[in-house]
Amino acid sequence: MPVTEGLNLAMMLTESGIIDNAVNELMMRPQLIMAAESNPGIKAAMKSQIMKWRGQVHQRITKVSVEERFHQEIELYQTASKWDAEYFTEHVKDVVKKLEGHSAFYFKAKTLLEREYQKHNPMFQSYFCNQWYQHLTQALTEAQLAELEQYKEQLLADLYQRIETMRHMEEVTGEGDEKKAGRLWDMAKAKLTKTDVSTLKAMAAFLKKNSGLREIAEKLGRMASEVDDPNKERVRSEDLKMVEERSDSVTDDIVGIHESDDLSKLLPNEAMFLAYPELEVVFYKHLVDKRLMNYRVQGAQRKLRRVKAYKRQTKQVEQEKGPFIVCIDASGSMNGFPEQCAKALAYGLMQIALAEDRDCYVIMFSTQQITYELTRQDGLSEVLNFLSYSFHGGTDLGPVLDQSIELMLSEKYQNADLIVLSDFIAPSQPEAMMKRIQKLKDNRNRFHAVNFSKYGNPELMTIFDHCWSYHPSKLGRLLKWR
């Protein structure tokens, strides 16, 4: 029998509902129900994981039929069932002999053959092949169920492990929002020891006490949505705007004298013409000619006016936020409080990345570079490895900028935020590096710096769009550690 027909038989069995029954049985486990109801994000992530497992298991157990123990028997069955009755009767002994030691159907086949010699039933071939087919179906089903049970136990062990890890993470990060919980579930495959939980708790507590670090992390999280899109063209637009205009009809100030016919602003000496009948005609002539001396007044008048201007189609466009690339100076000069600050800030950025469905990529640099991807599937292991790293060596900013620029040139890291955490006690960068960075800035990538020293190189700060300084006094540090 061709392998494809063997696969069809196995597919028929898997589509009979045994996998769906296993999925339903999993979903009804009380521990899983409680975990799913605790947070919508966990529920969605758990369901996604189980559905992904369902597809993988479906593919795996269909391959049971093409194993050697089933493939040879199915092929022999297919061949024998196509023989005519006379040929089958002549060669059925050979068929039964081939089953010996390879199939559990051998003993049943031998019994059927002995009965045939006694009765000579003309429907023997049909009955024999039907019994054989039922045996194959049952054998494949049992093999698939055994495989399925193994896979189910593996999945349950993984799910229970994630639930336990999530319980520990709630103590560290709090409840969090739906997206954050869902991504933490994806990262929760790593088993946390008591030491690991203590390390995470200590880092979370340090970040909570140093509110300035939290504010920097939150500001960095908003940067991606606070910039104009350079790809949007400027268009001419009209807006209504309240403007002030100078007007002679507003009596705010007297600014001089002029000739006019406004009797309300008439100078007192002009009225003297009316006191003499012979001069009265002069007054009226000046009035008609608008030659009466009047006070000149002037003031500001407000009115709505349409103002035309060129501006971008949208000031701040809705755009996908890119990853965080956090470059941490691991030199010896960063040892102590700056090291704690740098790790805590990176930990805070990781939490923001989880909540905003972004990636967080950390590069530790001194004389060499070590990279950690904190938000990948085994991200908790990466986080713990990163937090346990000891700072030593010197500061070499050039290679880590080269590596970061290469990352930002790739599609995955478009619109990324690069954050350098350092004391910046290092030489300035060459002009070629500055040009490469400017090119990335023009393409919406942002460069930020957090300086943990008062003695950093000021020229290095000119590379970055935004710079923060964080170096509290020793007294302030003691207060924060209480």
KEDOGU-287029 format. One record per residue (C-alpha): residue number from 1; residue in three letters; y, z, x. Coordinates in pm, 1 decimal, decimal comma. Example, Ala and Ser with C-alpha at 12.3 -4.5 7.8 and 13.67 -1.06 7.14 Angstrom:
BEGIN
(1 'ALA' (-450,0 780,0 1230,0))
(2 'SER' (-106,0 714,0 1367,0))
// end
This chain:
BEGIN
(1 'MET' (0,0 0,0 0,0))
(2 'PRO' (342,7 -88,4 142,3))
(3 'VAL' (559,5 200,8 252,8))
(4 'THR' (822,4 107,7 -6,6))
(5 'GLU' (570,7 157,8 -289,3))
(6 'GLY' (478,9 494,8 -146,0))
(7 'LEU' (847,6 581,9 -147,9))
(8 'ASN' (873,6 466,7 -510,0))
(9 'LEU' (597,2 706,5 -606,0))
(10 'ALA' (772,8 991,5 -427,9))
(11 'MET' (1106,7 897,1 -588,0))
(12 'MET' (940,4 907,7 -927,8))
(13 'LEU' (827,1 1261,6 -859,0))
(14 'THR' (1165,6 1380,3 -728,8))
(15 'GLU' (1339,2 1229,9 -1029,6))
(16 'SER' (1108,6 1424,0 -1259,5))
(17 'GLY' (1350,0 1718,3 -1237,0))
(18 'ILE' (1199,7 1947,7 -975,2))
(19 'ILE' (1518,9 1939,8 -764,7))
(20 'ASP' (1745,9 1999,3 -1065,1))
(21 'ASN' (1525,9 2292,4 -1166,5))
(22 'ALA' (1565,6 2435,2 -815,1))
(23 'VAL' (1944,9 2391,6 -834,1))
(24 'ASN' (1960,0 2565,0 -1173,6))
(25 'GLU' (1743,6 2849,0 -1042,5))
(26 'LEU' (1981,1 2889,9 -746,7))
(27 'MET' (2290,6 2893,4 -964,4))
(28 'MET' (2146,3 3172,4 -1179,9))
(29 'ARG' (2106,4 3416,4 -889,4))
(30 'PRO' (2318,1 3726,6 -971,0))
(31 'GLN' (2461,5 3751,5 -617,5))
(32 'LEU' (2580,8 3391,4 -631,2))
(33 'ILE' (2727,3 3430,5 -979,9))
(34 'MET' (2927,9 3737,0 -872,8))
(35 'ALA' (3058,6 3559,2 -560,8))
(36 'ALA' (3153,9 3249,2 -761,3))
(37 'GLU' (3339,6 3449,1 -1025,5))
(38 'SER' (3539,0 3641,4 -763,7))
(39 'ASN' (3757,4 3339,5 -675,0))
(40 'PRO' (3787,9 2982,3 -811,5))
(41 'GLY' (3809,8 2848,1 -455,6))
(42 'ILE' (3479,7 3011,2 -358,6))
(43 'LYS' (3320,0 2883,4 -679,5))
(44 'ALA' (3426,1 2524,9 -608,7))
(45 'ALA' (3319,5 2543,6 -241,8))
(46 'MET' (2981,5 2697,4 -331,5))
(47 'LYS' (2914,9 2432,5 -596,6))
(48 'SER' (3009,5 2157,9 -351,7))
(49 'GLN' (2771,2 2300,8 -90,3))
(50 'ILE' (2482,0 2322,1 -337,7))
(51 'MET' (2541,6 1966,5 -462,7))
(52 'LYS' (2551,3 1840,6 -103,9))
(53 'TRP' (2224,8 2026,7 -37,7))
(54 'ARG' (2075,0 1862,7 -348,8))
(55 'GLY' (2146,6 1515,1 -212,8))
(56 'GLN' (2009,8 1598,5 132,1))
(57 'VAL' (1689,3 1751,7 -9,8))
(58 'HIS' (1637,9 1452,3 -237,3))
(59 'GLN' (1632,5 1227,7 67,7))
(60 'ARG' (1410,8 1457,4 272,3))
(61 'ILE' (1128,9 1524,3 27,1))
(62 'THR' (1090,8 1157,5 -66,3))
(63 'LYS' (980,2 1105,4 293,6))
(64 'VAL' (675,4 1325,7 230,3))
(65 'SER' (493,2 1018,2 96,5))
(66 'VAL' (531,5 820,3 418,3))
(67 'GLU' (374,9 1087,5 631,9))
(68 'GLU' (46,8 975,9 788,5))
(69 'ARG' (-169,8 1194,3 565,1))
(70 'PHE' (-34,3 1029,2 247,7))
(71 'HIS' (47,8 684,0 375,6))
(72 'GLN' (-310,6 589,1 470,1))
(73 'GLU' (-456,1 719,5 143,5))
(74 'ILE' (-192,0 549,2 -74,2))
(75 'GLU' (-249,6 222,4 111,1))
(76 'LEU' (-628,4 252,8 61,7))
(77 'TYR' (-580,4 332,1 -308,2))
(78 'GLN' (-353,0 32,3 -359,0))
(79 'THR' (-603,5 -200,2 -191,6))
(80 'ALA' (-907,2 -70,9 -383,1))
(81 'SER' (-734,4 -81,8 -721,7))
(82 'LYS' (-670,4 -457,9 -681,3))
(83 'TRP' (-1034,4 -553,1 -611,8))
(84 'ASP' (-1241,6 -712,0 -885,9))
(85 'ALA' (-1516,0 -498,4 -1038,3))
(86 'GLU' (-1806,5 -657,7 -846,7))
(87 'TYR' (-1637,3 -632,8 -506,8))
(88 'PHE' (-1530,7 -275,3 -581,9))
(89 'THR' (-1890,8 -175,8 -664,4))
(90 'GLU' (-2013,1 -323,6 -334,4))
(91 'HIS' (-1749,7 -151,1 -116,7))
(92 'VAL' (-1674,8 177,3 -296,5))
(93 'LYS' (-1907,1 364,2 -57,2))
(94 'ASP' (-1688,2 256,2 234,7))
(95 'VAL' (-1379,1 371,0 45,8))
(96 'VAL' (-1528,2 717,6 -14,8))
(97 'LYS' (-1636,9 741,2 347,7))
(98 'LYS' (-1281,3 671,7 465,6))
(99 'LEU' (-1157,7 958,5 250,9))
(100 'GLU' (-1385,4 1207,3 425,2))
(101 'GLY' (-1186,3 1449,7 633,5))
(102 'HIS' (-853,6 1293,5 526,3))
(103 'SER' (-821,0 1364,1 154,5))
(104 'ALA' (-905,1 1646,9 -83,8))
(105 'PHE' (-1009,2 1378,1 -329,7))
(106 'TYR' (-1319,8 1306,4 -114,5))
(107 'PHE' (-1546,9 1559,8 -293,0))
(108 'LYS' (-1436,0 1442,9 -637,1))
(109 'ALA' (-1487,0 1078,2 -533,9))
(110 'LYS' (-1835,7 1153,5 -399,9))
(111 'THR' (-1936,2 1318,6 -729,2))
(112 'LEU' (-1800,7 1023,5 -930,1))
(113 'LEU' (-1994,6 780,6 -710,7))
(114 'GLU' (-2323,4 967,8 -760,8))
(115 'ARG' (-2275,6 958,9 -1138,0))
(116 'GLU' (-2207,9 586,4 -1123,5))
(117 'TYR' (-2543,6 520,0 -958,2))
(118 'GLN' (-2706,8 706,4 -1246,7))
(119 'LYS' (-2515,0 546,5 -1537,9))
(120 'HIS' (-2378,5 210,9 -1409,4))
(121 'ASN' (-2058,0 240,7 -1618,8))
(122 'PRO' (-1865,9 -95,3 -1638,9))
(123 'MET' (-1535,0 97,5 -1657,3))
(124 'PHE' (-1614,9 287,5 -1338,9))
(125 'GLN' (-1345,0 121,5 -1124,8))
(126 'SER' (-1072,1 193,6 -1378,6))
(127 'TYR' (-1180,9 555,1 -1424,4))
(128 'PHE' (-1226,2 611,7 -1049,7))
(129 'CYS' (-879,7 472,8 -963,1))
(130 'ASN' (-717,2 667,7 -1246,0))
(131 'GLN' (-865,2 994,9 -1117,0))
(132 'TRP' (-757,6 903,0 -766,9))
(133 'TYR' (-400,9 829,1 -881,4))
(134 'GLN' (-377,8 1164,6 -1058,7))
(135 'HIS' (-496,4 1334,4 -740,8))
(136 'LEU' (-230,3 1152,7 -533,8))
(137 'THR' (40,5 1248,7 -783,5))
(138 'GLN' (-61,1 1613,9 -777,1))
(139 'ALA' (-91,1 1621,4 -396,7))
(140 'LEU' (253,5 1466,3 -352,1))
(141 'THR' (405,6 1705,6 -605,9))
(142 'GLU' (258,0 2008,0 -430,6))
(143 'ALA' (377,5 1881,5 -92,2))
(144 'GLN' (727,4 1820,6 -227,5))
(145 'LEU' (739,2 2160,3 -394,8))
(146 'ALA' (633,8 2326,1 -69,4))
(147 'GLU' (905,0 2136,1 119,2))
(148 'LEU' (1157,6 2218,1 -153,5))
(149 'GLU' (1074,6 2589,0 -138,4))
(150 'GLN' (1137,6 2592,9 236,8))
(151 'TYR' (1473,6 2419,1 198,8))
(152 'LYS' (1568,3 2652,1 -88,2))
(153 'GLU' (1495,4 2961,6 119,3))
(154 'GLN' (1707,1 2821,5 403,7))
(155 'LEU' (1995,8 2752,3 163,5))
(156 'LEU' (1973,6 3098,4 7,5))
(157 'ALA' (1981,6 3261,4 351,2))
(158 'ASP' (2294,1 3057,4 433,7))
(159 'LEU' (2463,9 3139,6 100,4))
(160 'TYR' (2394,8 3512,4 131,6))
(161 'GLN' (2526,4 3503,5 488,7))
(162 'ARG' (2850,0 3337,3 372,9))
(163 'ILE' (2891,3 3593,0 93,2))
(164 'GLU' (2855,5 3876,4 345,0))
(165 'THR' (3103,3 3711,5 583,0))
(166 'MET' (3352,6 3652,4 300,5))
(167 'ARG' (3328,7 4021,8 205,2))
(168 'HIS' (3432,8 4114,2 559,6))
(169 'MET' (3708,9 3851,1 562,0))
(170 'GLU' (3861,5 3993,0 242,5))
(171 'GLU' (3912,7 4319,4 430,2))
(172 'VAL' (4095,8 4125,8 701,6))
(173 'THR' (4297,7 3861,1 516,3))
(174 'GLY' (4326,5 3996,5 162,4))
(175 'GLU' (4234,6 3794,2 -145,4))
(176 'GLY' (4444,8 3488,2 -59,8))
(177 'ASP' (4482,5 3180,5 -274,8))
(178 'GLU' (4221,3 2939,4 -405,8))
(179 'LYS' (4242,9 2678,9 -128,2))
(180 'LYS' (4236,0 2939,5 144,9))
(181 'ALA' (3926,5 3107,8 -0,4))
(182 'GLY' (3751,2 2772,1 -35,2))
(183 'ARG' (3810,5 2675,3 326,4))
(184 'LEU' (3712,6 3022,0 448,2))
(185 'TRP' (3382,1 2973,7 265,0))
(186 'ASP' (3326,8 2654,1 463,8))
(187 'MET' (3393,4 2848,1 786,2))
(188 'ALA' (3188,1 3153,5 684,7))
(189 'LYS' (2857,2 3031,7 823,1))
(190 'ALA' (2911,3 3246,6 1132,6))
(191 'LYS' (2761,4 3595,2 1114,5))
(192 'LEU' (3019,8 3863,0 1191,3))
(193 'THR' (2927,7 4178,8 1380,2))
(194 'LYS' (3113,3 4507,9 1339,3))
(195 'THR' (3295,6 4431,8 1665,1))
(196 'ASP' (3402,6 4091,4 1530,6))
(197 'VAL' (3537,5 4245,7 1210,1))
(198 'SER' (3724,7 4511,5 1410,9))
(199 'THR' (3880,6 4240,5 1629,7))
(200 'LEU' (4000,3 4043,8 1325,3))
(201 'LYS' (4132,6 4357,3 1155,6))
(202 'ALA' (4326,5 4456,4 1466,6))
(203 'MET' (4484,2 4111,6 1491,1))
(204 'ALA' (4574,6 4108,7 1121,0))
(205 'ALA' (4730,2 4455,8 1153,1))
(206 'PHE' (4931,4 4351,1 1460,2))
(207 'LEU' (5064,9 4044,9 1276,0))
(208 'LYS' (5155,2 4257,9 973,0))
(209 'LYS' (5352,3 4507,3 1184,9))
(210 'ASN' (5538,4 4235,3 1375,3))
(211 'SER' (5722,9 4086,9 1079,9))
(212 'GLY' (5924,4 3857,9 1309,0))
(213 'LEU' (5606,9 3672,8 1406,1))
(214 'ARG' (5511,6 3633,0 1041,0))
(215 'GLU' (5854,4 3488,4 961,3))
(216 'ILE' (5823,8 3236,6 1246,6))
(217 'ALA' (5476,7 3132,8 1126,0))
(218 'GLU' (5600,3 3088,2 766,4))
(219 'LYS' (5900,9 2885,0 882,6))
(220 'LEU' (5674,9 2661,2 1091,0))
(221 'GLY' (5453,4 2611,0 786,6))
(222 'ARG' (5749,7 2472,7 589,2))
(223 'MET' (5880,5 2239,8 860,1))
(224 'ALA' (5670,4 1939,9 758,5))
(225 'SER' (5831,6 1921,0 411,9))
(226 'GLU' (6190,6 1978,1 529,1))
(227 'VAL' (6250,0 1644,3 699,8))
(228 'ASP' (6363,6 1306,3 573,6))
(229 'ASP' (6121,7 1020,0 582,2))
(230 'PRO' (6256,3 776,4 845,7))
(231 'ASN' (6071,8 489,7 678,6))
(232 'LYS' (6287,7 512,9 365,1))
(233 'GLU' (6579,3 266,6 357,3))
(234 'ARG' (6931,1 379,2 276,3))
(235 'VAL' (7057,0 246,0 -56,7))
(236 'ARG' (7404,8 240,8 -212,9))
(237 'SER' (7438,1 497,8 -490,1))
(238 'GLU' (7710,3 638,2 -715,6))
(239 'ASP' (7755,5 1004,7 -798,4))
(240 'LEU' (8009,1 1187,4 -1016,7))
(241 'LYS' (8214,1 1425,0 -805,7))
(242 'MET' (8505,5 1657,1 -883,0))
(243 'VAL' (8796,8 1561,4 -655,8))
(244 'GLU' (9153,8 1687,0 -609,4))
(245 'GLU' (9442,2 1437,9 -620,1))
(246 'ARG' (9817,5 1482,1 -555,7))
(247 'SER' (10018,8 1429,2 -876,3))
(248 'ASP' (10393,2 1436,4 -960,1))
(249 'SER' (10314,0 1544,3 -1316,6))
(250 'VAL' (10170,0 1882,1 -1209,5))
(251 'THR' (10447,3 2141,0 -1161,3))
(252 'ASP' (10291,5 2349,3 -884,5))
(253 'ASP' (10575,8 2325,6 -627,2))
(254 'ILE' (10938,1 2193,2 -604,5))
(255 'VAL' (10941,7 1963,8 -306,6))
(256 'GLY' (11287,1 1799,7 -336,9))
(257 'ILE' (11537,9 1609,9 -556,4))
(258 'HIS' (11525,3 1252,7 -685,8))
(259 'GLU' (11680,6 1027,3 -951,3))
(260 'SER' (11496,3 1007,8 -1282,1))
(261 'ASP' (11535,0 1035,7 -1661,2))
(262 'ASP' (11323,2 1352,4 -1710,4))
(263 'LEU' (11548,5 1595,0 -1900,9))
(264 'SER' (11302,6 1883,5 -1847,3))
(265 'LYS' (11361,2 1871,5 -1471,1))
(266 'LEU' (11738,2 1804,1 -1488,5))
(267 'LEU' (11964,3 1970,3 -1229,6))
(268 'PRO' (12221,4 2206,0 -1396,4))
(269 'ASN' (12523,5 2020,1 -1254,4))
(270 'GLU' (12416,7 1697,5 -1430,8))
(271 'ALA' (12467,4 1868,6 -1768,0))
(272 'MET' (12838,6 1917,2 -1685,8))
(273 'PHE' (12901,3 1552,7 -1790,0))
(274 'LEU' (12831,2 1656,4 -2147,8))
(275 'ALA' (13106,6 1920,8 -2138,7))
(276 'TYR' (13379,0 1654,2 -2133,7))
(277 'PRO' (13393,9 1384,8 -2405,8))
(278 'GLU' (13542,4 1129,0 -2167,2))
(279 'LEU' (13246,4 1180,5 -1924,2))
(280 'GLU' (12971,6 1196,1 -2187,8))
(281 'VAL' (12931,3 818,3 -2177,8))
(282 'VAL' (12863,9 844,4 -1800,8))
(283 'PHE' (12577,9 1087,3 -1864,6))
(284 'TYR' (12409,6 852,6 -2110,9))
(285 'LYS' (12455,3 556,8 -1877,4))
(286 'HIS' (12280,6 753,5 -1595,6))
(287 'LEU' (12004,6 847,8 -1840,6))
(288 'VAL' (11944,6 485,5 -1938,8))
(289 'ASP' (11950,3 377,2 -1574,6))
(290 'LYS' (11718,9 671,8 -1474,3))
(291 'ARG' (11980,1 795,2 -1230,2))
(292 'LEU' (12003,1 1157,5 -1340,7))
(293 'MET' (11934,0 1401,9 -1057,6))
(294 'ASN' (11596,2 1571,9 -1117,3))
(295 'TYR' (11388,4 1824,8 -931,3))
(296 'ARG' (11090,1 1655,8 -758,9))
(297 'VAL' (10769,8 1856,5 -823,5))
(298 'GLN' (10420,6 1800,5 -694,0))
(299 'GLY' (10075,5 1960,6 -734,5))
(300 'ALA' (9696,7 1908,5 -717,4))
(301 'GLN' (9507,8 1772,2 -1013,1))
(302 'ARG' (9125,3 1785,3 -1044,6))
(303 'LYS' (8931,0 1506,8 -1209,8))
(304 'LEU' (8577,9 1360,8 -1214,0))
(305 'ARG' (8546,8 1041,1 -1017,5))
(306 'ARG' (8253,6 815,6 -926,7))
(307 'VAL' (8195,5 830,5 -550,9))
(308 'LYS' (7993,2 556,7 -380,4))
(309 'ALA' (7783,6 636,3 -73,6))
(310 'TYR' (7479,5 518,3 119,2))
(311 'LYS' (7183,7 758,6 130,2))
(312 'ARG' (6804,9 754,9 158,1))
(313 'GLN' (6606,4 688,5 -156,8))
(314 'THR' (6479,3 1047,3 -142,3))
(315 'LYS' (6626,9 1318,6 72,8))
(316 'GLN' (6300,8 1506,6 126,0))
(317 'VAL' (5991,5 1307,5 38,3))
(318 'GLU' (5656,5 1449,6 -67,1))
(319 'GLN' (5441,0 1377,8 234,9))
(320 'GLU' (5110,9 1507,8 361,0))
(321 'LYS' (5146,4 1791,9 607,2))
(322 'GLY' (4981,5 1724,8 940,5))
(323 'PRO' (4784,1 1965,0 1160,4))
(324 'PHE' (4911,1 2243,8 1382,5))
(325 'ILE' (4862,7 2191,5 1755,8))
(326 'VAL' (4922,7 2532,4 1910,8))
(327 'CYS' (4956,7 2532,4 2288,8))
(328 'ILE' (4931,9 2886,3 2427,6))
(329 'ASP' (5038,8 2972,6 2780,3))
(330 'ALA' (4742,1 3168,3 2922,7))
(331 'SER' (4903,9 3243,5 3257,9))
(332 'GLY' (4903,9 3589,3 3414,2))
(333 'SER' (5274,3 3638,6 3335,9))
(334 'MET' (5186,6 3632,4 2962,6))
(335 'ASN' (4944,6 3923,6 2996,9))
(336 'GLY' (5000,0 4226,8 2773,4))
(337 'PHE' (5236,9 4224,2 2475,7))
(338 'PRO' (5324,8 3849,3 2497,7))
(339 'GLU' (4951,9 3769,1 2491,8))
(340 'GLN' (4905,3 3978,1 2176,4))
(341 'CYS' (5204,8 3806,8 2015,0))
(342 'ALA' (5080,9 3458,4 2101,0))
(343 'LYS' (4731,7 3527,7 1963,4))
(344 'ALA' (4871,6 3688,9 1648,2))
(345 'LEU' (5108,1 3397,2 1583,6))
(346 'ALA' (4823,0 3148,1 1626,8))
(347 'TYR' (4611,6 3358,6 1389,4))
(348 'GLY' (4895,2 3351,1 1134,0))
(349 'LEU' (4927,1 2972,2 1166,0))
(350 'MET' (4550,9 2941,1 1109,1))
(351 'GLN' (4584,5 3129,4 779,3))
(352 'ILE' (4870,1 2901,0 671,7))
(353 'ALA' (4659,8 2598,0 769,5))
(354 'LEU' (4372,4 2724,5 553,6))
(355 'ALA' (4600,2 2776,7 252,9))
(356 'GLU' (4766,5 2433,6 291,0))
(357 'ASP' (4447,5 2241,6 370,6))
(358 'ARG' (4564,0 2158,5 723,0))
(359 'ASP' (4384,3 2170,9 1057,5))
(360 'CYS' (4472,3 2415,1 1335,1))
(361 'TYR' (4396,8 2311,3 1691,9))
(362 'VAL' (4460,1 2559,5 1975,7))
(363 'ILE' (4490,0 2465,9 2343,9))
(364 'MET' (4492,1 2750,3 2595,6))
(365 'PHE' (4657,7 2629,7 2914,4))
(366 'SER' (4723,9 2763,2 3261,7))
(367 'THR' (4575,4 2575,9 3556,8))
(368 'GLN' (4322,3 2421,5 3312,6))
(369 'GLN' (4294,2 2365,6 2937,1))
(370 'ILE' (4048,6 2521,0 2689,6))
(371 'THR' (4052,2 2396,6 2331,4))
(372 'TYR' (3957,7 2565,2 2001,8))
(373 'GLU' (3953,0 2405,4 1657,3))
(374 'LEU' (4004,4 2710,4 1437,1))
(375 'THR' (3959,8 2544,9 1095,6))
(376 'ARG' (3638,3 2349,5 1146,7))
(377 'GLN' (3298,9 2440,8 991,5))
(378 'ASP' (3217,2 2703,8 1255,6))
(379 'GLY' (3583,2 2797,9 1287,4))
(380 'LEU' (3528,1 3174,3 1272,0))
(381 'SER' (3323,1 3155,5 1590,5))
(382 'GLU' (3607,2 2957,2 1746,6))
(383 'VAL' (3860,7 3217,7 1632,1))
(384 'LEU' (3660,0 3503,9 1783,8))
(385 'ASN' (3612,9 3316,1 2112,1))
(386 'PHE' (3985,0 3242,3 2122,0))
(387 'LEU' (4086,4 3604,3 2051,4))
(388 'SER' (3856,3 3733,2 2325,3))
(389 'TYR' (3998,6 3499,7 2593,3))
(390 'SER' (4178,3 3679,6 2881,3))
(391 'PHE' (4502,5 3541,0 3022,8))
(392 'HIS' (4522,9 3462,5 3395,1))
(393 'GLY' (4639,8 3188,1 3633,5))
(394 'GLY' (4969,8 3002,4 3648,6))
(395 'THR' (5176,3 2795,8 3404,9))
(396 'ASP' (5128,8 2418,8 3414,9))
(397 'LEU' (5300,4 2268,8 3110,3))
(398 'GLY' (5266,6 1897,0 3200,9))
(399 'PRO' (4888,9 1847,5 3143,5))
(400 'VAL' (4888,3 2028,1 2808,5))
(401 'LEU' (5180,4 1814,3 2687,0))
(402 'ASP' (4988,6 1504,0 2797,7))
(403 'GLN' (4683,3 1617,7 2600,9))
(404 'SER' (4891,4 1702,7 2293,9))
(405 'ILE' (5069,5 1367,4 2300,9))
(406 'GLU' (4734,3 1186,8 2315,1))
(407 'LEU' (4623,3 1384,4 2008,9))
(408 'MET' (4939,7 1302,1 1814,1))
(409 'LEU' (4898,5 932,1 1886,9))
(410 'SER' (4570,0 937,9 1690,2))
(411 'GLU' (4563,2 887,3 1314,7))
(412 'LYS' (4429,5 1237,4 1240,2))
(413 'TYR' (4729,1 1406,6 1405,2))
(414 'GLN' (5012,2 1203,7 1253,8))
(415 'ASN' (5297,3 1420,9 1123,8))
(416 'ALA' (5162,8 1710,5 1332,5))
(417 'ASP' (5356,0 2021,6 1435,6))
(418 'LEU' (5324,7 2103,0 1806,0))
(419 'ILE' (5402,9 2467,3 1883,4))
(420 'VAL' (5420,9 2586,3 2244,9))
(421 'LEU' (5391,6 2965,4 2289,8))
(422 'SER' (5497,0 3057,0 2642,4))
(423 'ASP' (5736,4 3249,8 2864,7))
(424 'PHE' (5852,1 2906,4 2993,2))
(425 'ILE' (5869,7 3023,8 3353,4))
(426 'ALA' (5784,1 2672,7 3469,9))
(427 'PRO' (5953,2 2363,8 3619,9))
(428 'SER' (6132,9 2103,9 3406,8))
(429 'GLN' (5949,2 1796,9 3282,4))
(430 'PRO' (6011,7 1443,1 3418,5))
(431 'GLU' (6217,7 1183,9 3229,9))
(432 'ALA' (5904,4 981,4 3142,9))
(433 'MET' (5762,7 1280,8 2955,2))
(434 'MET' (6088,4 1325,5 2765,1))
(435 'LYS' (6078,2 961,6 2650,4))
(436 'ARG' (5718,4 993,3 2525,5))
(437 'ILE' (5810,1 1304,7 2330,2))
(438 'GLN' (6117,6 1137,8 2176,8))
(439 'LYS' (5904,6 846,3 2060,5))
(440 'LEU' (5675,7 1087,4 1876,1))
(441 'LYS' (5973,7 1267,4 1723,5))
(442 'ASP' (6092,1 935,2 1583,3))
(443 'ASN' (5749,0 904,7 1418,3))
(444 'ARG' (5788,8 1237,8 1228,7))
(445 'ASN' (5603,4 1461,9 1474,7))
(446 'ARG' (5783,5 1789,7 1538,7))
(447 'PHE' (5803,1 1994,2 1859,3))
(448 'HIS' (5862,9 2369,8 1844,3))
(449 'ALA' (5877,4 2648,2 2101,5))
(450 'VAL' (5843,9 3026,2 2085,3))
(451 'ASN' (5971,2 3193,6 2400,4))
(452 'PHE' (5829,2 3536,1 2488,4))
(453 'SER' (6054,1 3597,1 2789,9))
(454 'LYS' (6424,1 3631,4 2872,8))
(455 'TYR' (6375,9 3437,9 3194,9))
(456 'GLY' (6239,9 3104,1 3071,5))
(457 'ASN' (6371,4 2774,0 3205,9))
(458 'PRO' (6658,5 2672,5 2969,2))
(459 'GLU' (6609,5 2302,9 3050,4))
(460 'LEU' (6256,3 2316,0 2908,5))
(461 'MET' (6399,2 2427,0 2574,0))
(462 'THR' (6577,5 2092,1 2533,0))
(463 'ILE' (6239,8 1925,9 2469,6))
(464 'PHE' (6194,4 2100,3 2135,3))
(465 'ASP' (6342,3 2051,7 1789,5))
(466 'HIS' (6340,2 2424,5 1716,2))
(467 'CYS' (6319,9 2722,1 1950,0))
(468 'TRP' (6259,3 3088,4 1876,0))
(469 'SER' (6283,3 3381,6 2117,1))
(470 'TYR' (6060,0 3681,0 2057,6))
(471 'HIS' (6072,0 3961,8 2313,1))
(472 'PRO' (6133,5 4299,5 2144,2))
(473 'SER' (6236,4 4594,9 2356,9))
(474 'LYS' (5975,2 4836,9 2487,0))
(475 'LEU' (6094,3 5096,0 2232,4))
(476 'GLY' (6049,0 4843,0 1954,5))
(477 'ARG' (5695,5 4768,6 2074,9))
(478 'LEU' (5602,7 5136,6 2066,9))
(479 'LEU' (5731,1 5168,0 1713,8))
(480 'LYS' (5532,6 4865,0 1602,4))
(481 'TRP' (5210,7 5005,3 1748,3))
(482 'ARG' (5237,5 5333,4 1554,9))
// end
